[in-house]
């Protein structure tokens, strides 16, 4: 009885997780279910423009694999985050932006989409007040990659 209850709970959890990924807007982008323009991609990551930009250059870099947020990152994700930063720098370099850059993650519950995404913003010093509050160094819910 206990074994079948455990299997039932696992099945319900797996079903719930599958539903979350199917409904995740970023998983839909990864799976080409939207018309979002992909600016850069590789076997692990995708980069596209933020739909509500907080800076002249505002891009999102996401992993293809669903990771709910930066709170779910473990030590074995360090290389993934480094690759995300590198892709963020690549899109900025492609657009001839080499300085005044801000990159980071929102902490839950202040995430707009429950899929890990790195915000890549520039020029950081020219962001309007609203963007400074959301992505700036004084924000308590936005952490830089460093």
Backbone torsions as a table, in degrees:
resi	resn	phi	psi	omega
1	UNK	NA	-49.9	-179.4
2	UNK	-60.9	-38.8	-179.8
3	UNK	-64.3	-43.4	-179.8
4	UNK	-69.2	-34.2	175.8
5	UNK	-63.3	-42.9	179.4
6	UNK	-63.5	-43.6	179.1
7	UNK	-62.8	-39.8	179.4
8	UNK	-63.9	-43.9	178.8
9	UNK	-64.5	-41.1	177.7
10	UNK	-62.2	-43.0	179.1
11	UNK	-61.4	-43.6	178.5
12	UNK	-63.7	-41.0	179.1
13	UNK	-65.0	-44.9	178.9
14	UNK	-62.9	-38.7	177.9
15	UNK	-64.0	-43.3	178.6
16	UNK	-63.2	-45.1	179.9
17	UNK	-62.2	-42.2	178.9
18	UNK	-60.8	-42.7	178.9
19	UNK	-62.2	-42.8	179.7
20	UNK	-60.2	-43.6	-179.6
21	UNK	-68.1	-38.8	179.1
22	UNK	-65.1	-34.2	-178.7
23	UNK	-89.4	-9.4	-178.2
24	UNK	-68.0	122.0	-179.8
25	UNK	-58.9	-34.0	-179.0
26	UNK	-75.9	-33.9	173.6
27	UNK	-64.8	-34.9	176.8
28	UNK	-64.8	-38.3	176.0
29	UNK	-64.3	-46.6	178.5
30	UNK	-56.1	-40.0	-176.9
31	UNK	-89.2	13.6	176.7
32	UNK	57.8	37.8	178.7
33	UNK	-98.6	7.3	177.2
34	UNK	-132.0	172.8	177.6
35	UNK	-98.0	20.2	179.2
36	UNK	-59.7	131.1	178.0
37	UNK	-76.3	119.3	177.0
38	UNK	-86.0	121.4	-177.8
39	UNK	-88.1	-38.8	176.8
40	UNK	-144.9	150.2	174.2
41	UNK	-159.7	157.3	171.7
42	UNK	-145.7	-165.6	-175.7
43	UNK	-70.1	-16.1	-179.1
44	UNK	-115.9	-23.7	-169.9
45	UNK	-132.5	159.4	174.6
46	UNK	-136.9	142.3	177.0
47	UNK	-125.3	135.2	177.9
48	UNK	-150.3	168.2	179.5
49	UNK	-73.7	144.9	172.3
50	UNK	-71.7	137.1	-178.5
51	UNK	-73.7	-20.4	175.5
52	UNK	-126.6	77.2	-172.0
53	UNK	-62.8	139.2	177.3
54	UNK	-100.9	-0.2	179.9
55	UNK	-154.9	167.1	178.3
56	UNK	-53.5	-45.2	174.6
57	UNK	-111.7	112.7	178.9
58	UNK	-138.9	108.4	-177.9
59	UNK	-120.2	157.2	174.3
60	UNK	-118.7	135.1	174.6
61	UNK	-116.3	123.4	-177.0
62	UNK	-126.1	149.9	171.7
63	UNK	-78.1	148.0	176.0
64	UNK	-65.2	-34.7	179.1
65	UNK	-79.1	136.0	-178.6
66	UNK	-71.4	115.9	171.5
67	UNK	-124.1	121.1	-172.2
68	UNK	-58.2	-42.4	-178.2
69	UNK	-165.6	177.5	178.1
70	UNK	-65.4	-21.1	176.9
71	UNK	-68.4	-18.3	-179.9
72	UNK	-90.4	-2.1	-179.0
73	UNK	-72.0	140.7	178.7
74	UNK	-121.3	175.2	179.3
75	UNK	-56.4	-35.2	-178.6
76	UNK	-74.7	-1.2	176.1
77	UNK	-94.9	-1.8	-177.2
78	UNK	-55.4	-46.4	-179.2
79	UNK	-62.0	-38.3	178.6
80	UNK	-62.7	-46.8	179.4
81	UNK	-63.1	-39.9	177.5
82	UNK	-61.9	-39.5	177.2
83	UNK	-66.4	-36.9	177.6
84	UNK	-62.5	-44.2	178.6
85	UNK	-62.5	-44.2	179.9
86	UNK	-61.1	-42.2	177.9
87	UNK	-65.8	-38.2	176.2
88	UNK	-60.7	-44.5	177.3
89	UNK	-64.0	-37.7	-179.7
90	UNK	-62.6	-44.3	-179.5
91	UNK	-67.3	-35.8	176.9
92	UNK	-67.5	-43.7	178.5
93	UNK	-61.2	-39.4	177.5
94	UNK	-58.9	-30.3	179.3
95	UNK	-99.6	15.5	175.9
96	UNK	62.6	31.0	176.7
97	UNK	-107.6	116.7	-174.7
98	UNK	-119.7	-8.3	-178.6
99	UNK	-147.5	175.4	-178.6
100	UNK	59.3	50.9	-174.1
101	UNK	-110.0	142.9	173.8
102	UNK	-130.3	129.2	177.5
103	UNK	-131.5	139.2	178.2
104	UNK	-179.9	-175.0	-176.8
105	UNK	-125.5	147.6	169.7
106	UNK	-84.8	142.1	176.3
107	UNK	-86.1	137.0	173.2
108	UNK	-61.4	143.4	11.2
109	UNK	-91.6	18.7	-176.2
110	UNK	-93.0	27.2	176.7
111	UNK	-98.8	134.7	-179.0
112	UNK	-79.6	-29.4	178.9
113	UNK	-131.6	128.6	-177.7
114	UNK	-79.2	59.1	176.4
115	UNK	-147.4	127.1	-178.0
116	UNK	-47.8	128.0	176.4
117	UNK	-148.2	131.7	177.8
118	UNK	-92.0	124.0	173.9
119	UNK	-84.2	131.0	178.2
120	UNK	-120.7	112.4	-172.8
121	UNK	-126.5	141.2	174.2
122	UNK	-164.4	149.6	-11.7
123	UNK	-74.4	128.6	-176.2
124	UNK	-63.9	-36.5	-176.9
125	UNK	-72.1	-14.0	-179.2
126	UNK	-103.1	8.2	177.9
127	UNK	-68.4	141.7	177.1
128	UNK	-68.2	166.3	-176.0
129	UNK	-53.8	-45.4	-179.9
130	UNK	-57.9	-42.7	178.4
131	UNK	-69.3	-37.4	177.0
132	UNK	-60.3	-40.4	179.6
133	UNK	-67.6	-32.6	-178.9
134	UNK	-84.1	-35.7	-170.9
135	UNK	-125.4	-5.0	-174.7
136	UNK	-78.8	171.7	-178.3
137	UNK	-63.7	-23.4	-179.8
138	UNK	-84.2	-6.9	178.9
139	UNK	-70.2	132.9	179.8
140	UNK	-85.0	-12.3	-175.9
141	UNK	-114.4	7.3	176.2
142	UNK	-119.9	120.1	-179.9
143	UNK	-110.4	137.1	178.6
144	UNK	-75.1	159.6	179.9
145	UNK	-66.1	-27.1	179.4
146	UNK	-71.5	NA	NA
